Amino acid sequence: MTARKFVRKAVKHTALNAFFIVCCFLALLPILYALSVSFDAKGSLLSSSFSFIPEEATLKHYIAVFTEEPVLQWFGNTMLLTAATVVLAMCCAVPAAYVFSRRRFPGRSTVLRSLLLLHSFPSILSMFAIYKLMSTMGMINTHIGLIVIYAGTMGVFAMLNMKGYFDAIPLEIEEAGKIDGCTDFRIVTGIVMPLARPSLIVTMVMIVNFVWNEYIFSINFLTGSDRMTLASGLYSLQATETSGSWPVFAAASLVVSFPVLVIFFLSQKYMVSGLTAGGVKG
């Protein structure tokens, strides 16, 4: 490589990295803004003297989140909904995904196309029908009703997502297991599921992210501060002309986002991993 090509390549990579750094900084601006407001003792949200580094920092807004607002109760409600939704959705989606991936039966393509078509529409379009159905069953203003809605919504997504991963697992691996005398149950639990671990984790993380941030159904199907989720509870903390505090709202928003960030960073390595690569030599 000549010196001119080397310099041109170095300049190109430097410019590309600088561009992505600027994009990341712009994406972080709202978070930095909220972080600054949450620590600002003066609460100068709309003041002309606002700066990202507060002149007088304080933790009173974070203390107020846990002492003056029922955030811990909202956190418990959200954890309950999230855990129940993940378990119910995955228990239904994983077996269905494996069956649709490995078995051929009449109506299979029709069912898959129908599920894909229905899942492509925004869930808010079915809110009135769901509300009427839940009202008839007495599930309005109950966590069980919301769990059913969330599990039904994300169960379809999880099934379609897992099916695509099961399709990528070579059949030769399962055939080798059958030659070794493994039963169908052993093949699924001992061979297929360990290989599908990255997809399982990513799917569960996406379900957690959906339930954690879901707002429309929670604000319409749950009433009362003791039943609110974190998303609907944050809405009640928004400052108005007569009540509320923007610094407290900013602090609560950052606190609520922290668990999801931790889960994402812990599962980040599974986002791009492919454990089936090299499993069977062509």
C-alpha positions as CSV (number, residue, x, y, z in Angstrom):
1,M,0.0,0.0,0.0
2,T,1.4,3.4,-1.1
3,A,1.7,6.3,1.3
4,R,-1.1,8.2,-0.5
5,K,-3.5,5.3,-0.2
6,F,-2.7,4.8,3.4
7,V,-3.3,8.5,4.2
8,R,-6.5,8.5,2.2
9,K,-7.7,5.4,4.1
10,A,-6.8,6.9,7.5
11,V,-8.5,10.2,6.7
12,K,-11.6,8.3,5.5
13,H,-11.8,6.2,8.7
14,T,-11.2,9.3,10.9
15,A,-13.9,11.2,9.2
16,L,-16.3,8.2,9.5
17,N,-15.5,7.8,13.2
18,A,-16.0,11.5,13.8
19,F,-19.3,11.4,12.1
20,F,-20.6,8.5,14.3
21,I,-19.2,10.3,17.4
22,V,-21.2,13.4,16.6
23,C,-24.3,11.3,15.9
24,C,-23.9,9.5,19.3
25,F,-23.5,12.9,21.0
26,L,-26.6,14.2,19.4
27,A,-28.6,11.1,20.5
28,L,-27.3,11.6,24.0
29,L,-28.3,15.3,24.3
30,P,-31.8,14.6,25.7
31,I,-30.3,12.2,28.3
32,L,-27.6,14.7,29.2
33,Y,-30.3,17.4,29.4
34,A,-32.5,15.3,31.8
35,L,-29.4,14.4,33.9
36,S,-28.5,18.1,34.3
37,V,-32.1,19.1,35.2
38,S,-32.3,16.2,37.8
39,F,-29.2,17.5,39.6
40,D,-30.0,21.2,39.3
41,A,-30.9,22.7,42.7
42,K,-32.4,25.8,41.1
43,G,-34.6,23.9,38.6
44,S,-33.7,26.3,35.8
45,L,-35.3,24.1,33.1
46,L,-36.4,26.9,30.9
47,S,-34.1,29.6,32.2
48,S,-31.8,31.5,29.8
49,S,-28.9,30.7,32.2
50,F,-29.4,26.9,31.8
51,S,-26.2,24.9,31.3
52,F,-25.5,21.2,31.2
53,I,-23.3,21.5,34.3
54,P,-25.5,22.8,37.1
55,E,-24.1,25.7,39.1
56,E,-25.5,24.2,42.3
57,A,-26.0,20.4,42.3
58,T,-28.2,18.5,44.6
59,L,-29.6,15.0,45.2
60,K,-32.9,16.2,46.6
61,H,-34.8,15.4,43.4
62,Y,-33.7,11.7,43.5
63,I,-34.5,11.5,47.2
64,A,-38.0,12.9,46.4
65,V,-38.5,10.2,43.8
66,F,-38.3,7.5,46.5
67,T,-39.7,9.4,49.5
68,E,-42.5,11.5,48.1
69,E,-43.7,9.4,45.2
70,P,-44.8,5.7,45.1
71,V,-42.1,4.8,42.6
72,L,-41.2,1.6,44.4
73,Q,-44.8,0.4,44.3
74,W,-44.9,1.2,40.5
75,F,-41.6,-0.6,40.2
76,G,-43.1,-3.7,41.9
77,N,-46.1,-3.6,39.7
78,T,-44.0,-3.4,36.5
79,M,-41.7,-6.2,37.7
80,L,-44.8,-8.4,38.2
81,L,-46.2,-7.6,34.8
82,T,-42.8,-8.1,33.1
83,A,-41.9,-11.4,34.7
84,A,-45.4,-12.9,34.2
85,T,-45.5,-11.7,30.5
86,V,-42.0,-13.1,29.8
87,V,-42.8,-16.5,31.3
88,L,-46.3,-16.8,29.7
89,A,-45.2,-15.5,26.2
90,M,-42.1,-17.6,26.0
91,C,-43.8,-20.8,27.3
92,C,-46.3,-20.4,24.4
93,A,-44.0,-19.0,21.8
94,V,-41.0,-21.4,22.0
95,P,-43.0,-24.7,21.4
96,A,-45.1,-23.1,18.7
97,A,-42.0,-21.7,17.0
98,Y,-40.3,-25.1,17.0
99,V,-43.4,-26.8,15.6
100,F,-43.8,-24.3,12.8
101,S,-40.1,-24.5,12.0
102,R,-39.8,-28.3,11.9
103,R,-43.2,-29.7,11.2
104,R,-45.2,-29.5,7.9
105,F,-49.0,-29.7,8.4
106,P,-52.1,-28.5,6.5
107,G,-52.8,-24.8,7.1
108,R,-49.2,-24.0,8.3
109,S,-48.5,-21.3,5.8
110,T,-52.0,-19.8,6.2
111,V,-51.6,-19.5,10.0
112,L,-48.1,-18.0,9.7
113,R,-49.2,-15.4,7.1
114,S,-52.3,-14.6,9.2
115,L,-50.2,-14.0,12.3
116,L,-47.7,-11.9,10.4
117,L,-50.4,-9.8,8.9
118,L,-52.2,-9.3,12.2
119,H,-49.0,-8.5,14.0
120,S,-48.1,-5.8,11.4
121,F,-51.0,-3.6,12.5
122,P,-50.6,-1.3,15.5
123,S,-52.0,-2.8,18.6
124,I,-53.8,0.4,19.4
125,L,-56.3,-0.3,16.6
126,S,-57.7,-3.2,18.6
127,M,-57.9,-1.3,21.9
128,F,-61.7,-0.8,21.8
129,A,-62.3,-4.4,21.1
130,I,-59.9,-5.6,23.7
131,Y,-61.4,-3.2,26.3
132,K,-64.9,-4.5,25.5
133,L,-63.7,-8.1,25.8
134,M,-61.8,-7.4,29.1
135,S,-64.7,-5.5,30.5
136,T,-67.0,-8.5,29.8
137,M,-64.5,-10.8,31.6
138,G,-64.1,-8.5,34.5
139,M,-60.4,-7.9,33.9
140,I,-60.4,-4.1,33.7
141,N,-58.2,-2.5,36.3
142,T,-56.4,-5.8,37.0
143,H,-52.9,-6.8,36.5
144,I,-54.0,-10.2,35.1
145,G,-55.9,-8.5,32.3
146,L,-52.8,-6.5,31.3
147,I,-50.6,-9.6,31.5
148,V,-53.0,-11.4,29.1
149,I,-52.8,-8.4,26.7
150,Y,-49.0,-8.2,26.9
151,A,-48.5,-11.9,26.5
152,G,-50.8,-12.1,23.6
153,T,-49.1,-9.2,21.8
154,M,-45.5,-10.3,22.5
155,G,-46.2,-14.0,22.2
156,V,-46.8,-13.6,18.4
157,F,-43.6,-11.6,18.0
158,A,-41.6,-14.1,20.1
159,M,-42.9,-17.0,18.0
160,L,-42.1,-15.4,14.7
161,N,-38.6,-14.3,16.0
162,M,-37.8,-17.7,17.4
163,K,-39.0,-19.5,14.3
164,G,-36.5,-17.7,12.2
165,Y,-33.7,-18.8,14.5
166,F,-34.9,-22.4,14.6
167,D,-35.0,-22.4,10.8
168,A,-31.3,-21.4,10.8
169,I,-30.3,-24.4,13.0
170,P,-29.2,-27.2,10.6
171,L,-31.3,-30.3,10.6
172,E,-28.2,-32.4,10.5
173,I,-27.6,-31.6,14.2
174,E,-30.9,-33.1,15.2
175,E,-30.4,-36.1,12.9
176,A,-27.0,-36.7,14.6
177,G,-28.8,-36.7,17.9
178,K,-31.4,-39.2,16.7
179,I,-28.6,-41.5,15.5
180,D,-27.1,-41.4,19.0
181,G,-30.4,-42.5,20.4
182,C,-31.8,-39.2,21.7
183,T,-35.6,-38.8,22.1
184,D,-37.4,-35.9,20.5
185,F,-37.7,-34.3,24.0
186,R,-34.0,-34.7,24.6
187,I,-33.1,-33.3,21.2
188,V,-35.2,-30.1,21.9
189,T,-34.0,-29.6,25.5
190,G,-30.4,-30.8,25.1
191,I,-29.4,-29.7,21.6
192,V,-31.8,-27.2,20.1
193,M,-32.5,-25.0,23.1
194,P,-28.8,-24.5,24.1
195,L,-28.0,-23.5,20.5
196,A,-31.0,-21.1,20.5
197,R,-29.8,-19.5,23.7
198,P,-28.8,-16.2,22.1
199,S,-32.2,-15.8,20.4
200,L,-34.0,-16.8,23.6
201,I,-32.2,-14.1,25.6
202,V,-32.6,-11.4,22.9
203,T,-36.3,-12.2,22.6
204,M,-36.8,-12.0,26.4
205,V,-34.9,-8.7,26.5
206,M,-37.2,-7.3,23.8
207,I,-40.3,-8.5,25.7
208,V,-39.0,-6.9,28.9
209,N,-38.3,-3.6,27.0
210,F,-41.8,-3.6,25.6
211,V,-43.6,-4.2,28.9
212,W,-41.3,-1.8,30.8
213,N,-42.0,1.1,28.4
214,E,-45.6,0.2,27.4
215,Y,-47.9,3.2,28.2
216,I,-51.1,3.2,26.1
217,F,-52.7,0.0,27.6
218,S,-51.4,0.6,31.1
219,I,-52.8,4.2,31.3
220,N,-56.2,3.1,29.9
221,F,-56.7,-0.3,31.6
222,L,-55.3,0.6,35.1
223,T,-56.6,3.3,37.4
224,G,-55.4,4.2,40.9
225,S,-51.8,5.0,42.0
226,D,-51.5,1.6,43.7
227,R,-51.9,-0.2,40.4
228,M,-49.9,2.0,38.1
229,T,-46.8,0.9,36.2
230,L,-43.6,2.9,35.8
231,A,-44.6,4.2,32.4
232,S,-48.1,5.4,33.5
233,G,-46.7,6.6,36.9
234,L,-44.2,8.8,35.1
235,Y,-47.0,10.5,33.3
236,S,-48.6,11.5,36.5
237,L,-45.3,13.1,37.6
238,Q,-45.2,15.5,34.7
239,A,-45.1,19.1,35.8
240,T,-48.1,21.3,35.0
241,E,-48.8,25.0,35.7
242,T,-50.2,24.1,39.1
243,S,-48.4,21.0,40.3
244,G,-45.5,18.7,39.7
245,S,-41.8,19.3,39.3
246,W,-39.7,18.8,36.1
247,P,-36.5,18.1,38.0
248,V,-38.3,15.3,39.9
249,F,-39.8,14.0,36.7
250,A,-36.3,14.0,35.0
251,A,-34.8,12.1,38.0
252,A,-37.6,9.6,38.0
253,S,-37.1,9.0,34.2
254,L,-33.4,8.3,34.7
255,V,-34.1,6.0,37.6
256,V,-36.7,4.0,35.7
257,S,-34.4,3.7,32.7
258,F,-31.5,2.3,34.7
259,P,-32.7,-1.3,35.1
260,V,-33.3,-1.7,31.3
261,L,-29.9,-0.3,30.6
262,V,-28.3,-2.9,32.9
263,I,-30.3,-5.7,31.3
264,F,-29.2,-4.5,27.8
265,F,-25.5,-4.3,28.7
266,L,-25.6,-7.8,30.3
267,S,-27.2,-9.3,27.2
268,Q,-25.3,-7.3,24.6
269,K,-22.9,-10.1,23.7
270,Y,-25.8,-12.2,22.6
271,M,-27.1,-9.6,20.2
272,V,-24.6,-10.6,17.5
273,S,-23.5,-14.0,18.5
274,G,-24.1,-17.0,16.3
275,L,-23.6,-20.2,18.2
276,T,-24.7,-22.4,15.2
277,A,-21.9,-21.1,13.0
278,G,-19.6,-24.1,12.3
279,G,-21.9,-26.5,13.9
280,V,-22.2,-28.5,10.7
281,K,-19.5,-28.4,8.1
282,G,-20.7,-28.1,4.6
